[in-house]
Amino acid sequence: MADHATTAPVIRYAALEPGGLLVFRQDRFADLQALLAEGRKGGGCLQTYPLEKCPPVRLCVFDPYESWGRDYRAINRVAGGMRWRLNGATGAQPLRGPVAFVATPRDSLSQGQLDLLVATHRRTVVYLRKKGRL
C-alpha cells in the first residue's frame, strides 16, 4: 500500500520568499506546508485566506502557535502588498516568512491566475521600491 506522501496530487503554486522573489513551483501539498514552515522552530498551522479579486486563489501562510514564542521570521513586505492589492485589506498582522498562492490543496493555479499574480507582484515591487521599503 502506497503512502499518502507519494500518491497525493502534485499542484502548481506561486511561492513568495520574504525578500520578494516570486517562484512558481510544483509540489505535493505536504511539501508546500514544509516550505512555509521553514525557518520556524516549534509548532504552528497552515492558514489560508481567500483573495476577493482573484477567486478561487488563496493566500497560504504558516501561523506559529503563540505558546512557542515570538515569530522572528522576516516580514514579507511584498506578500503584504500583494494581499492588499488582491483583497483590499492589509490584515491585522504583517505576513512573515515565505507565503504561497494556491488554488486548492488538490488543484493547480491556471495560467490566467499565474499571469494575474505576476502582474500584481510586479506592481507591488515597483511601489515598494519607490517608497524605499524594499
Secondary structure as GFF3:
##gff-version 3
##sequence-region A 1 134
A	DSSP	alpha_helix	4	7	.	.	.	ID=ss1
A	DSSP	beta_strand	10	16	.	.	.	ID=ss2
A	DSSP	beta_strand	22	28	.	.	.	ID=ss3
A	DSSP	alpha_helix	29	37	.	.	.	ID=ss4
A	DSSP	beta_strand	44	50	.	.	.	ID=ss5
A	DSSP	beta_strand	58	64	.	.	.	ID=ss6
A	DSSP	three_ten_helix	66	68	.	.	.	ID=ss7
A	DSSP	alpha_helix	77	87	.	.	.	ID=ss8
A	DSSP	beta_strand	99	102	.	.	.	ID=ss9
A	DSSP	alpha_helix	111	130	.	.	.	ID=ss10
###
